[in-house]
Amino acid sequence: MKIDAVKTAFSTFSLLLFCLILKAQTVESTPIDAIVAVVGDGIVLESEVEAQAFAMRAQMAQSGQTGELTEVQRCNLLEELIFQKLLVHHAKLDSLEVTDAEVMDEIDRRLAYYIQMFGSVEAFEAEYGQSVSEWKAEFQDPVMEQLLAGRMQAQINQQVRATPAEVQQLFDETPADSLPLIPEAVR
């Protein structure tokens, strides 16, 4: 008799557990973040693109422009982030490094710029929705990657040697239909 009661209780518990698991799988979940690109051993997160978009909108606001970014601008931001991750990947392969002091100096420089732009620390914190210390902690890795990418770019640029005459010669030798189309810009 006790064994039957235990079997019934176990069966009921198993069925209830199965139903809960099934229900949990059918509930729509909201992702915290999304991977939008993979470069080497690094990833580009949607939140990184959004952070860059926010910074770009802040710069646009300072120059008197308002509104959302166009799809082309967002695509360019993603392209820049992918290129940066590629540079970081190669910088790590080449054992390039940046110090914590360099990272903190750059963060402090950017913080001073944003505080000047927003007018006060309080306005900066209200705009970002976090304290200065939280903002600094959040941006340590991205700033470190940007500095590392810059160092790798500088190393690559040191190896490039082209005179203006060589550039003109390459341009002249390239068929017109092979040159990229660059739209005219109003200045």
Disulfide bonds with the S-S distance in Angstrom:
none
